[in-house]
Amino acid sequence: ECVALIVRTKARMRPDHQYALLVLLESAVLYSDFTTDASSFLQQVMQLTSSEPFPTLDMSSCYQALLDLRHAPDWQDTDTLRAILLYTRHSTIPSFGGGDSAWIQLSSDIS
């Protein structure tokens, strides 16, 4: 419900806002491309189910995936990238095996 509240509120404020969904496996994977259709996006979120347990999660892959989205050909300099991370794996402690270069690049663009 929290994600739905955020998305619906944002969609009312700015109908052209875009949403994309990443899922966390052993690394972050793009699950759906950007869309302005908030209802479709929320439907995809609600259809997510738990997956098999993974022994590791490289959190640097999340930052790299966000950086890749930011460097997509249709990205505009006026766009703002926001991420909501929902992490519910009680048995896996995330690590930063890939280093922090993507995080440094993302955080250096914060104004």
N, C-alpha and C positions, 0 to 999 in steps of 0.2 A: 504494500500500500504506500510506503514511503516514496518509492520510485515513481509510482503512478501520480502521486500528489505533485511531485517536482515537475514531471513531464507535462502534466495537464496545465499546471500554472504557467510554465514557460511557454507552452503552445498558445495560451490565451494572450500572453504578453507580446509574443513575437511569433506569429504563425509560420514564418519562413525559417524558424530554428530547425537545425538538423540533428538527428540522433543516429548513433551507431552503437552496436553491441559487440563487446569482446567477451569471450568466455575464458575462464582460467582452467587449463588442463595442467600439463607439466610446464607449460608456458602459455602466454596469452595468445588467443587465436581470434581473428576477426570473424564474428558469427553473422553479422549483417552489415551491409554497406550503409552509408548515410542515407537518411530519408527525412522528409519533412512531415510524413504521415505519423503523427503521434499515436494514433489508435493502433496502427499496424505495428509500430515499435513496441508498444505496451503488450500487445498480443504475443509478440515473440518473447518478451521478458517472462510473461506468465506461462508460456509453454516450456520454459527451461525446466529440466529435471536434474536431479543429482546424477553424477556419473560415478564411474568406478573410482576407488580411492587412488590417489597418486602419492608416491612417497616424497616428492619434492615439488616445489614451485619456485621458479626463478623469477622473482619480481622485476628484475631488470627487463624481462621480456614485455612486461606491461608498459613500461616507459618507452621501449623501442617501438611497440605497436602504436602508441600514441604519436610518437615522432614520425612514424611512417605515414599515419593519417594526415599529419600536419604538412607533410611534403607531397601529398597527392596533387596531381596536376590541376584539379579543380579548386584547390585551397586558395583562398584570397587572404591577403594580408590583414584585412579588416575582420576576418573571422576570429572567434574566440573558441578555444578548445577547453572544455571542462570535462572532468572525469569523476564518476561516482564509482567507488570500489566497494563491492559487497563481497566479503570474504567470510565463509562459514566452515572452513575445514578445521575441525578441532584437532585432527591428528597430524597435520602437516605444518611445520614451521617454515614460513617463506625465507628464501635466501636471496642474495644479490650476486649470483654467480657470474653474470655477464658484465659486471662492472657498473659504474654509475655515469658513463658518458652520456647516455640518452637523457637521464634525469638532469644532468648539468645543462644540456642543450635546451631542454624544455623549460627549466626554471630560469635560465638566463633571459628568456623572452618575456617573462612576466613584467608587466608595467604597473 
